[in-house]
């Protein structure tokens, strides 16, 4: 790993540590007023006679009359499907005390699926709290195409620009890259959630799965180097043909290509023009690798934690992928750490650092990103330039509606759009 990559990796680690520190550092609450103002602080005293509430903020103490404060209420959905409404009186790691219209309820945190927050004035609900939410609209099954521990809910259909997926049960899903169907690649990617425990505050999830392809050409790269003896000569205009002057010269090729790429130079192109002291046809033909069966297995562990102040969640995933390429005798390995932060209910920031010695960024590939080929035969033996096996990605997912989402990130494919029904 070079110096710049060490700096980026350190930044990602420190960024995650900062978010944890921020979430653990403050017990302040937000007090909503009828005039639309918000006060962030801690209630330190309430005067029963005057109704005044004293709030300690970082700017000093404020006195607010209780009549001007809106009451915060919640709607809680349980795993059983039941929905409860009321006001949270207290909360700990195991239970939540909810004061409803019908009395005080003690709810096990493990039974809570979602909490929605709102405001009411004298028993009349007037607004939802948009900046306070238990989790975003999205519980991600992948971060930049790498699996998390989560699966699609039972009956949920997912369709993107490249793939589709379906939740068969709450713990088992299948996905498939429909874009591969165009070249006859039947593929399926099952994922099974082995365990999921914890509460809405802290949750641990672990899943395993695989990806089977019948005809695939995966984005796996390696350095390919070739040597050729080119015939010396020149083009004789009077005779209208190539004329050999005798002897050969060594010509070289070296670049990062997809594993299985066929490098070929036609015999009639293997010529060195002595008149201009240059290679007559200074490029090779790089044939696409053949489509062959390709297999992957993966495992992913995700730790998800509620952010302080009920502003969504932060998730951390550790995962590994083992794959078998038909043109490689040995197995190929990838390990990754991926993070997801709920910035708003409809916006998730993602970042990832991963180790994959067979992944090459597009600017180091022989054909670039859009297949733009340049002269690639040289008179000097090319030096294999170092490509780090450690890579990075960052981007976001934005939910336009409950069913339509799009994203953008650094590594190809740069843009993404998908729907969930």
RASUL-V915006 format. One record per residue. N is the residue number from 1. RES is the residue in three letters. PSI is psi in radians with two decimals (NA if undefined). Layout:
n/res/psi
N/RES/PSI
N/RES/PSI
//
This chain:
n/res/psi
1/UNK/2.24
2/UNK/3.13
3/UNK/-0.78
4/UNK/-0.68
5/UNK/-0.60
6/UNK/-0.70
7/UNK/-0.77
8/UNK/-0.78
9/UNK/-0.74
10/UNK/-0.68
11/UNK/-0.77
12/UNK/-0.72
13/UNK/-0.79
14/UNK/-0.61
15/UNK/-0.77
16/UNK/-0.73
17/UNK/-0.67
18/UNK/-0.73
19/UNK/-0.69
20/UNK/-0.76
21/UNK/-0.69
22/UNK/-0.73
23/UNK/-0.51
24/UNK/-0.12
25/UNK/-0.32
26/UNK/2.45
27/UNK/0.30
28/UNK/2.67
29/UNK/2.83
30/UNK/2.23
31/UNK/2.14
32/UNK/2.29
33/UNK/2.77
34/UNK/-0.48
35/UNK/0.05
36/UNK/-0.16
37/UNK/2.77
38/UNK/2.46
39/UNK/2.22
40/UNK/2.15
41/UNK/-2.80
42/UNK/2.26
43/UNK/2.06
44/UNK/-0.27
45/UNK/2.48
46/UNK/2.20
47/UNK/1.95
48/UNK/-0.51
49/UNK/-0.79
50/UNK/-0.34
51/UNK/0.16
52/UNK/2.48
53/UNK/2.25
54/UNK/2.16
55/UNK/2.22
56/UNK/2.00
57/UNK/3.05
58/UNK/-0.14
59/UNK/-0.11
60/UNK/-3.00
61/UNK/2.43
62/UNK/2.53
63/UNK/2.15
64/UNK/2.38
65/UNK/2.38
66/UNK/-0.45
67/UNK/-0.38
68/UNK/-0.02
69/UNK/2.28
70/UNK/2.52
71/UNK/2.31
72/UNK/2.22
73/UNK/2.85
74/UNK/2.75
75/UNK/2.09
76/UNK/2.24
77/UNK/2.27
78/UNK/2.87
79/UNK/-0.49
80/UNK/-0.22
81/UNK/-0.20
82/UNK/2.60
83/UNK/2.28
84/UNK/2.52
85/UNK/2.57
86/UNK/-2.69
87/UNK/2.28
88/UNK/2.09
89/UNK/-0.71
90/UNK/2.82
91/UNK/2.40
92/UNK/-2.95
93/UNK/-0.38
94/UNK/-0.67
95/UNK/2.81
96/UNK/2.21
97/UNK/2.05
98/UNK/2.15
99/UNK/1.88
100/UNK/3.14
101/UNK/-0.38
102/UNK/0.05
103/UNK/-3.05
104/UNK/2.24
105/UNK/2.35
106/UNK/1.98
107/UNK/2.31
108/UNK/2.28
109/UNK/-0.48
110/UNK/-0.29
111/UNK/-0.17
112/UNK/2.26
113/UNK/-0.79
114/UNK/2.60
115/UNK/2.21
116/UNK/2.41
117/UNK/2.50
118/UNK/3.10
119/UNK/2.55
120/UNK/2.71
121/UNK/1.95
122/UNK/0.81
123/UNK/-0.10
124/UNK/2.05
125/UNK/2.28
126/UNK/-0.37
127/UNK/2.74
128/UNK/2.67
129/UNK/1.83
130/UNK/-0.45
131/UNK/0.24
132/UNK/2.05
133/UNK/2.62
134/UNK/-0.61
135/UNK/2.82
136/UNK/3.13
137/UNK/-0.17
138/UNK/2.16
139/UNK/1.79
140/UNK/2.31
141/UNK/-0.32
142/UNK/2.65
143/UNK/1.96
144/UNK/0.80
145/UNK/0.00
146/UNK/2.37
147/UNK/2.57
148/UNK/-3.08
149/UNK/-0.18
150/UNK/2.71
151/UNK/2.86
152/UNK/2.53
153/UNK/2.68
154/UNK/2.25
155/UNK/-0.01
156/UNK/2.29
157/UNK/2.33
158/UNK/2.27
159/UNK/2.19
160/UNK/-3.08
161/UNK/-0.25
162/UNK/-0.36
163/UNK/3.05
164/UNK/2.84
165/UNK/2.79
166/UNK/2.33
167/UNK/1.83
168/UNK/-0.78
169/UNK/-3.13
170/UNK/-0.22
171/UNK/-0.03
172/UNK/2.26
173/UNK/2.81
174/UNK/2.48
175/UNK/2.87
176/UNK/2.51
177/UNK/1.72
178/UNK/-0.36
179/UNK/-0.45
180/UNK/-0.29
181/UNK/-0.46
182/UNK/-0.59
183/UNK/0.29
184/UNK/0.37
185/UNK/1.66
186/UNK/2.17
187/UNK/2.61
188/UNK/2.49
189/UNK/1.52
190/UNK/2.57
191/UNK/2.27
192/UNK/2.20
193/UNK/1.98
194/UNK/-0.64
195/UNK/2.69
196/UNK/1.96
197/UNK/2.87
198/UNK/-2.81
199/UNK/-3.06
200/UNK/-0.41
201/UNK/-0.82
202/UNK/2.31
203/UNK/2.48
204/UNK/2.30
205/UNK/2.46
206/UNK/2.34
207/UNK/2.70
208/UNK/2.80
209/UNK/-2.93
210/UNK/3.01
211/UNK/2.06
212/UNK/2.23
213/UNK/2.44
214/UNK/-0.55
215/UNK/1.71
216/UNK/2.73
217/UNK/1.36
218/UNK/2.81
219/UNK/1.18
220/UNK/2.30
221/UNK/2.72
222/UNK/2.81
223/UNK/2.19
224/UNK/2.25
225/UNK/2.36
226/UNK/2.72
227/UNK/2.45
228/UNK/2.57
229/UNK/1.99
230/UNK/2.38
231/UNK/2.33
232/UNK/2.48
233/UNK/-2.89
234/UNK/2.92
235/UNK/2.09
236/UNK/1.86
237/UNK/-0.65
238/UNK/-0.60
239/UNK/-0.27
240/UNK/0.65
241/UNK/2.88
242/UNK/2.34
243/UNK/2.16
244/UNK/2.42
245/UNK/0.06
246/UNK/2.46
247/UNK/2.93
248/UNK/2.84
249/UNK/2.58
250/UNK/2.35
251/UNK/2.52
252/UNK/2.67
253/UNK/2.45
254/UNK/2.21
255/UNK/2.87
256/UNK/2.06
257/UNK/2.86
258/UNK/2.48
259/UNK/2.28
260/UNK/-0.01
261/UNK/2.37
262/UNK/2.03
263/UNK/2.15
264/UNK/2.44
265/UNK/2.17
266/UNK/2.58
267/UNK/-0.72
268/UNK/-0.15
269/UNK/-0.13
270/UNK/1.26
271/UNK/2.46
272/UNK/2.08
273/UNK/1.87
274/UNK/-0.38
275/UNK/-0.70
276/UNK/0.00
277/UNK/0.88
278/UNK/2.83
279/UNK/2.31
280/UNK/-0.82
281/UNK/1.65
282/UNK/0.71
283/UNK/2.75
284/UNK/2.85
285/UNK/2.10
286/UNK/1.86
287/UNK/2.45
288/UNK/2.47
289/UNK/2.66
290/UNK/2.65
291/UNK/2.14
292/UNK/2.89
293/UNK/2.49
294/UNK/2.44
295/UNK/2.54
296/UNK/2.55
297/UNK/2.60
298/UNK/2.82
299/UNK/2.48
300/UNK/2.25
301/UNK/2.25
302/UNK/2.27
303/UNK/2.14
304/UNK/2.35
305/UNK/2.37
306/UNK/2.38
307/UNK/2.65
308/UNK/2.46
309/UNK/0.24
310/UNK/0.90
311/UNK/0.92
312/UNK/-2.72
313/UNK/2.87
314/UNK/2.29
315/UNK/2.51
316/UNK/2.27
317/UNK/2.29
318/UNK/2.23
319/UNK/2.90
320/UNK/2.52
321/UNK/2.30
322/UNK/2.25
323/UNK/2.73
324/UNK/2.05
325/UNK/2.40
326/UNK/-0.41
327/UNK/0.19
328/UNK/2.28
329/UNK/-0.65
330/UNK/2.76
331/UNK/2.68
332/UNK/2.46
333/UNK/2.57
334/UNK/2.35
335/UNK/2.53
336/UNK/2.67
337/UNK/2.22
338/UNK/2.44
339/UNK/2.56
340/UNK/2.23
341/UNK/2.15
342/UNK/1.88
343/UNK/-0.69
344/UNK/3.08
345/UNK/-0.48
346/UNK/0.29
347/UNK/2.18
348/UNK/2.27
349/UNK/2.24
350/UNK/2.59
351/UNK/2.73
352/UNK/2.53
353/UNK/2.29
354/UNK/2.66
355/UNK/2.07
356/UNK/1.74
357/UNK/-0.14
358/UNK/0.20
359/UNK/2.32
360/UNK/2.22
361/UNK/2.65
362/UNK/-0.53
363/UNK/-0.21
364/UNK/-0.07
365/UNK/2.68
366/UNK/-0.61
367/UNK/0.22
368/UNK/-2.62
369/UNK/-0.59
370/UNK/0.36
371/UNK/0.59
372/UNK/1.91
373/UNK/2.43
374/UNK/2.96
375/UNK/2.32
376/UNK/0.08
377/UNK/2.39
378/UNK/2.82
379/UNK/-0.29
380/UNK/2.49
381/UNK/2.14
382/UNK/2.50
383/UNK/2.20
384/UNK/1.92
385/UNK/2.55
386/UNK/2.28
387/UNK/2.08
388/UNK/2.48
389/UNK/-0.09
390/UNK/2.25
391/UNK/2.89
392/UNK/2.71
393/UNK/2.63
394/UNK/2.54
395/UNK/-2.91
396/UNK/2.81
397/UNK/2.24
398/UNK/2.22
399/UNK/1.90
400/UNK/-0.76
401/UNK/-3.06
402/UNK/-0.37
403/UNK/-0.24
404/UNK/2.23
405/UNK/2.65
406/UNK/2.81
407/UNK/2.91
408/UNK/2.46
409/UNK/3.08
410/UNK/-0.86
411/UNK/2.63
412/UNK/2.52
413/UNK/2.33
414/UNK/-0.67
415/UNK/2.59
416/UNK/2.54
417/UNK/2.39
418/UNK/2.84
419/UNK/2.57
420/UNK/2.30
421/UNK/NA
//
